[in-house]
Amino acid sequence: LGMSTWQVGRLKKRFNKDNPKSMVHRGRGKTSNRKLKQIVLDTIIQLLLTVYVGFGPTLTVEKLKERDHIIIGVETLRTLMIKNNLWKPKSRKKNKAHRQWRPRKENYGTMEQYDGSYHHCSLKTNIFNLINNNHSPCVAKIKF
């Protein structure tokens, strides 16, 4: 349960004393203490429709605090504006694939690296080895 023995004992007492309904949180169904009064909300909506037309939520919060002495959070005002069709929520951008690897080249033998010893290798041998896919001791084929 993730509770201490003290909490379990307290809940057991409450269950035995009242009934199973006592296990539900006591604040359920009550309005929040932080909820704004309807009068304040109506005032804000009236100001949005008359004074702060076309303002965004952040600027409106600043002006409400500065001019009208009404303190409200930006997100609270944003949700209020969305409910009253005064603000369109912006859709979130989809994440693009970041730094994808380029596909490997399919060409065999696009780069040759010589080891510098020409005493037993010649151009004719290298061409022959490239055509027949044989490995020459002086040519390293690197695939990219």
ABEGO torsion letter per residue (X at the ends): XGBBAAAAAAAAAAAAABBAAAABBAABGBBBAABBBAAAAAAAAAAAAAAABGBBAAAAAAAAAAAAGBBBBAAAAAAAAAAAGABBBBBBBBBBBBGBBBBBBABBGABBBBAGBAAABBAAAAAAAAAAGBBBAABBBBBX
